[in-house]
């Protein structure tokens, strides 16, 4: 058996680049393994969720936020291209588990093109592919059978140096076709999150023939093995997909057609609400069936009299982060940082400012929602106690009020941004701070806050988009992280992060992550007052709609149906 201790150390250097551009014991996780002396041994995993029952037929119209730049799903990180554009035609080795409903956020995995996988003694994953999978009957592939070499070709192509999605596979080593239906994928690093990279929506399996004929996929025919077949449309007419009648999952997709209409959000300075009004008006008029609503749009929908349904899809690793720079003299003391946390009530912010969209957490992407600290523990121990906040400031020995510069990233005009500023400033003032607001546009914020300068005291802005546990922990919370916003030199936290990075036992890793969250909140380094959530509004006759958009997932579109 090989020992990969150097690889375990190397993960610190590469996990920060594994960016998504963009625990229930009863249900075993897709990466569950048996352990011997702390290292995994072979354990076959077969996870394929059965197709739900539904009604076939009908067309669905969905709103997307941007025009696609081209069709090459490997050379672009744009979310529309990946999850609401040509990317819908493709499959992956793995995907997020379907039918989890309210169990979010989660990164539970299941097979897509595979039917099972195992982690062998050499720390290589061996995937058995489903038999009888065929490429869509579009030239130049013309409906041939999928084989293991297609997987190898696609993973190698994705790793092309300089391509934006290449860092997703930093933990992935050589891929080898053992036979037509067996692929071996070696680990370049002993990384417990390696499988998540293979499930990312950007890691699509493409046909070698198309690349060979056209050189790239930017203007090439879209040919995949997925549930949807791309249809050519005129410029400016949106995108159209039809049902793949030869899709490998029986009876899926239910819909005959999926239409994507583009409603772009305007740049900073546009009239606030114009795009929101367009979306809501189109939905009320029956021109669109599904759209993702921001807080303003959600308020408009609720005030109307149209019949609709809605669901909130929660995912970690995105949203808003509040971080304090512990290198600043006024924030060096832990008690002062703790007072900031105790001064604010993030759950009240969520309800009154963000219309209930999002959730409060440390922001770490996790396998299941049960891996997060629960609201009662967070609220009781770390937040929403102004009296305790003022006492902490008095105990610090600093003269009140304490000056505190609050830097806020302003990306667009919008009522929720202004309301959040007002609430935060008022709550900090009430306990003994003298906050001074400093607004920055995204370019300034990325340079002075996220960049090496770290010219801020307290900052509120978008979380750098991380898709896995390790990319978040090593990027934002490790002392050597690319975005160590707290500027800490906490050896204890570093050791905790490093220990969990290569922990293949889910129960042990869950416990480690819970303790990491407690450490971060106890030291008051950062937290996410609004961890990302998408409020989906959809027609009353749409059934089985359970979106999970983590890792740029999109399989849920094939499992929904219309009851008309």
N, C-alpha and C positions, 0 to 999 in steps of 0.2 A: 504494500500500500504506500502510495506517495504521501509525503508530508509537505504541505504548502505554506509553511509559516512565512517565508518571504513574501508570498502572494498576499497573505493576510495583512502584512504591513503596507504593501503597495496600494491597497485599497484606499488608504488615506489620501494618496496623491491623485487618484482618478475619480473618486466618488463625487467630488464637487462638480465634475463635468457631466455627470449622468443626469442631464436635465431634460424633462419632458417639454419639448419645444411646441409651446403652450406652454370572537374566538370560542366560537362555540366548540366545545370538546366533542359534541355529538356528530359534527360534520367535519371530517378530516380535511386539513388544508392540502392544497395541491403540492406543497413542498415538504410534506411530512416525511421524515426519514427515521430509520432506526439509528441509534448512536452507539459507537464503541470507542471508549477512550476519547470522547469528545469529537470524533470524526464520523461522518455519515457512512453508512454501508448500504448496499443495494436494497431498495424498497420500491416495488412497482406501484405506480400511481395511475389509476384509470378514472378519470373524471370527465364525463360527458353528460351534460344535462339533457334530459329528454325534451323533445319538442312539446310545447303546450298545445292544448286544444283551442281551436279558433275557427273563424269563418274566412274562407278564401274569397278574394275579389276586392274591387274598389281601388281608388287612387287617393293618395294622401299628399297634401301640399305643405311643405315645411319652410320656415324662414331661415336663411343663412345670412351672416353679417358681412360677407366680403366676396368679391369676385376672385376666382382662383387665378394665380399668376401663370400657371401652365399645368401639365398633367403628370409630371414626374413625381410620384409619391415618395421617392427616396431622396430627392434633392431639395425638398422644401419642408418647413415645419408648420406651415399655415394650417390652422384647425379646420377651416372649410374644406380645403383640398383633402385633408386626411380623413375627416369624419362625416362630411356632408357633401363631398364632391366625388371625383373619380375614385378616391379611396374606398368608397362603399362597394366597389366591384371586387375588392381583393380580400383574401383570407390571410391568417397568420398561423404560426405553429400553435400558439396559445391565445386565450382571450380571457376577459373577466367573466366570472361565472354569471349565468343568466338567472333570472327569476328570484333575485335576492330581495327585491322590493325595498322595504324600509330598513334593511340591514346595511346602512351606509353611515359613514364612508367605509368602503371595503376594497381590498385588492385581492379578493379570492379568485383563484385561477381555475380554468378548465381547458380541456382540449378544444382546439379549433380544427386544424388539419390533422392533428395526431389523434390516436385513440388511447394511448397511454405513454407514460414516460417513467424512467427510473434514474436515480443518481448512483453511479457505480463506485467501486472502491478507488478509482483513479480520479475522482471528482470530475467526471464527465457525465452529461445527461444523454441518455439514449432514448430517442423518440420512435415509437412505432406509429406509422402513418395509417390513417383510415384507408382501407382499400376502396376502389371504385370512385375516386374523385377525378373529375374531368375538368379541364379548362373550358371556358365558355367557347362556343362554336363561332369564333371570330378569327379571321385571318390575321396573322400568319400561323396561329397556333391550331385553329380548326378542331377544337374539341378533343385533343389527345389527353391521355391519362397523366395525372400529376405523378411525379416521381421524386425520390429523395434528392436527386441532383438539382432539381429546381430550388429546393430549400437551401442547399449549399451555395448555389449561384447567387441567390437573393441576399443571404447574410454576408457573403463576400462583397457584393456590390455596395451594400449599405455602409461597409467599413471604408469606403473610398476616402483617403485622406483629404481633409478640408471640407467634406460634405457636412451639412448641419446636423444630420441624424447619426453620423458616425459615433459620437460620444455615447450614445445610448448603449452601444455594444462594447464599451470599455472592459467589461468583465468577461466578455465572451471570447474564447480562443478559437482554435481551428474547428471547422465543421466538416464532417466526412460522411459520405453516403456509404453505409455498410452493405446495403442492397437496395432494391428499388423502393422498399417501403420502410427502411430503417435509416435514421440519421443519428450520428453521434456529434454532440456539441461539447467541446472541452471548455473548462473554465480557465480564463487567464488569471483570475483572482479568486480567492476563496471568499465569495460574496454571496450572502444569503438572499440577496435581491436579484440574482442573475436571471431567474425565470421571469421576473417582472419586465425585464428588458425585451424578452422574446414575445411578451404579450402586448407590448406597447403598440398603439394604433399606427405608429409610423413604420413598424418593422413588418412590412407587408411582403408577401411572396409574389414575385413577378415572373413572367415567362421569358426565358433566355432568348427565344426566337424574336420577340418584339425588339429587345435591345439590340440584337445582332442586325436586324434589318434597318432600324431607324437611328441607331447610335445612342439615343437616350429615349425617354418616355415623354418629353415635353410636349410634342405634337403628334405622338404616336397613337394608334388605336389603344383603347383601354380594354385589356383582356385579363380577367382574373378568374378565380374559382369561387368567388363569393356569391351571395344571394341576389345581387342586383347587376343587371346588364346595362352599361352606359349607352345612351342614345345620343347621336349627334344632334345639336340644336344650333340655331343661328345665334350670333353674338348678341348679348343683351337679353336673351330669352330665358335665362336661368339654366337649370340642368334637369335632365329627365332620365329616369331609370325604369326598366321593366323587370318583371319577375324572371329569375333564372330557373327555367323549368327543369334543368338538370342539376340543380343544387343538391349537395350531398346529404343535407338534413331533410328527412322526409316531411313533405307537406309545407315546407318553409321556402320562401317567405309567404305570408298569408296575402299580402297586398299584391295586386297586379301591377301597380305603378307607384313610383315615389317621385314627386316633383319638388325641386328645390328652387325657391324664388329668393332673389337677393334684395335685402334692404339694408344698405350700408349706414353705419353710424357716422355722423358728420364729425369733422375735426373740432378741436378746442375753439370756442368762439362762435360756433353755429348757434342758431336759435334753439334754446333748450326745449326739448319736448317734441320737436318736429318729427323725428324718426319714430319716437315712441307713439305719437299720434297715428302715424302711417300704419304701424304694425297693429295697433289696437283696432283702428278703423277697418283694416283689411280682414282681421279676424272676425269682427262683428258683422261684416258684410258677407262672410262665408267664402272669402277669396283665399284664405289660408286656414289650415286646420291645426297647426302646431307652431308655437314660437316660444323662445326663451325670454321671459319677462324680467326686466330690472325692477327695482322698487317703485319707480314712478309709473311704469307700465302696469305693474300689478295693482297699484292704487286705482288707475283708470279702469282696468277690467272689473275690479270689485264694485266700482261706483256705477257701472252700467247694468243693464237688465238682460244681457245676453246669457244664454245657457252655456255653461262651460265646466270643465274639470281642470284640476291643477295638481301638481305633485312637485315636491322639492327633492332634488338630487344633490346629495352632499358629497364633497370630496376634499381631502386634505392636500396640503402642499401648494395651495393657491389661496388667494384672498388678500387680506390686509394684515400687516404685521405692525406691532408697536414695540419698538426696541429702544433700549437706553445704553448710551455709551459709557461704560464703567471707567473709562480712562479720563473722563472729564472730572475736574475737582469736586463739583457739586454733586456728582453721582457716584463717587468712589465708594461711599459707605452703602452697604447693603440695605440698611434700614431706610435710607432715603428712597432707594429704588422700590423697596417694599411699600413705602407710603404712596407712591404713584399708583401701584396696583390696587391698594386698598381704597384709594380715592374714587375709583371708577367702578361702574357696574356694567360690564359688557353685555349682559343679558337684557338689561333695560335698553341699551343702545340698539341691540338687535331688534327688539320689538318696536321701539318708537322711531328709530332712524332708518332701519333697513327692512321694515315691514315683515320681520320674522324670517328673512332670507339669510342663511348662514348659521354658523354656530361658533362658540368660543372654544379655543383649544390652544395648545402649544404650536399647532400647525403641522405636526409631523404626519406624513402619509403612513397609514397603518393597514395591516392585513384585514382587521375587522374593527367595528366600532367599539367592541369590548376591550380593545387595547388602549383606548383613550381614558384619561381621567374623567370621572363623571362630574356632572354639574354640581351636585351637593358638596363634594370634596373641594372642588376648585373655589366655589363661592364661599364656603365656610372658612377655608384656610388662607386664601390669598386675595380675595376681592371683596368689594361692596361693603366696606366698613369705614366710613369717613372718620368716625371717632378714633378708631385704631390708627388710621393714617395720620391724624394730627398728633397723636401721642408719639408715634414713631418719629415724627419730625422734631418734636420737643426733646425726645431722648437722644437725637443725633447731636445735639449741642450747637447746631447751626442757628444763626439768627434768622428769625422769621420776619417777613416771608422770604423763602428761598427762590432766587431767580432761576428760571428754567426756560430755555429756548425750545419751542415745540416746532419741529420742521414737518410740514405736511406736503405730500406729493399730490399735486392737482393735475389729473389727466384730462378731465372734461368738466364742463359746467354741469351742475346737477345738485338738486336740493339735498340729497343725502350727504354729500361732501361737506357742505356748509353746516348742516345740522350736526354732523359729527364733530367738526371743529368747535362749534359753540358749546356743545355738551362737555367736551373734554376740557376746554379752557375754564368753563364754569366750575367743574368738579375739582380741578386742580387748585383753583383759586380758593375754593371753600375750605380746604384743609390746611392752607398755609404756604402754597407756592405762589410765585409771581410769574405766571407764564407769559412769554412773548411769542406770538405766532409768526412763523416764517414760512411762506408758501414757495414751493419750487415746481417748475414744470418737469416733466419726466426726464428730459436730458440733464438738467441741473441735478435732479435727485439721484440719478444713476451715477453721475460723476462725483458729487460731493458726499453722498451718503453711502451708496452701495460700492463706490470705488475705494481705492486705498486711502484716500484723503481722510475719510471718516470725520468730516467737519459737521458734526451735529451733537446735540445733547440727547433729546428725545425725538425720535423720528416715527412718523406714521406714513406707511405707503405700501405698495404692492409687494407681496412676497415674490422673490425670484422663483420662477416656475420650476419646481422640483417635483419629480413624479414618484420617487421611491424613498423608503425610509432612510437608507444610507446617504442618498444624495442630499437630503434635507439636513441630516445630522452632521455630516462632514462639511457641508457647504455653509450652514448658518450657525451651528452650535459648537463645532470643534474649534479650539483656539487657533488652529492652523487653517481654518476654513476660508474659502474665497470671500464669503460674506459674513465674517464673524462680527456682526453689527455691535454686539455687546463689548467687543474689544477685551474679552476676559482672558485670563491665563489660569484657568481652572483645571488643574491636573486631574482632580477627581472626576469631573465631567468628561474630560478627554478619555480617561481610562474606561469609563462606563460606555461611551460611544464605541470605542475600539473593541470592547468585549462583545457587544451585540452584533457587530458587523458581519461576523462569520458564524453566528449561532444558527445552526440549521434545525434545532429543536424549537418548534413554535411556542410551546408553553414556557420554556425558559426565556425565549426572546421577548415574549409578551411581558413577563415579569420585569425583565431588564428595562424595557421601554417605559413601563409605568414609573419605575424609579428615576429614570432620566427626566421624565416630565416633572416629577416632584422636585428634582434638583434644580431644574431651570426656573420653576416658579418660586421656589424657596429663595434662590439668589436674585430673582426678579431681573432676569436678563432680557427676556422678550416673551411675547405671546401674540396670538392672533385673535383680536377681538371679533373679527368677521372672517372666519375660515370659509372658503368658497362653497357656495351652494347655488344651484340653478333652479329657478322657479319656472317650470314648464306649464304653459297654459294650452289646453287642447280641447277639441270639440267633444261634446257629450257622448257621441257615438263611437269614440275611439276606445278600444279595449286592450287590456294586456300591456299597457304602456308603462314600463319600468326602467327609465333611463338611468344609467350609471356612466358618467362621462369621464371618470378617472382614466388615466393612461390613454386618453383620446379614444375611448371605446365607442363602438357604433353598432355592435351586433344586435342591440335591442330593437332596432328598426325592423328586423326580419321577423320578430316575434309578436308584433302588435297587429291588430286587425280592426276592421270597421263593422259595426253592427247596424247596417242601414237597410 
